[in-house]
Amino acid sequence: MGLADKAKNAAQDVAGKAKEAAGKVTGDDDLRNEGKADQGKSSLKKAGENIKDAFKD
């Protein structure tokens, strides 16, 4: 996994956590769910990159 990909995935995860927290504070379930979805996407990307790395070695 390239450094740029790791940074993008980490940024997406952090943004998702922030959206989720903001949604909880404001009572906005849509924003909270959007944050959870962003975190899920980040996790899937990370898993995909890990699989690619495993096959490179």
DANORTA-V697015 format. One record per backbone hydrogen bond with DSSP energy under -0.5 kcal/mol. NH is the residue of the N-H (numbers start at 1). CO is the residue of the C=O. If there is no record, write none. Layout:
# DANORTA-V697015
NH | CO
NH | CO
This chain:
# DANORTA-V697015
6 | 2
7 | 3
8 | 4
9 | 5
10 | 6
11 | 7
12 | 8
13 | 9
14 | 10
15 | 11
16 | 12
17 | 13
18 | 14
19 | 15
20 | 16
21 | 17
22 | 18
23 | 19
24 | 20
25 | 21
26 | 22
27 | 23
28 | 23
29 | 27
32 | 28
33 | 29
34 | 30
35 | 31
36 | 32
37 | 33
38 | 34
39 | 35
40 | 36
41 | 37
42 | 38
43 | 39
44 | 40
45 | 41
46 | 42
47 | 43
48 | 44
49 | 45
50 | 46
51 | 47
52 | 48
53 | 49
54 | 50
55 | 51
56 | 52
57 | 53
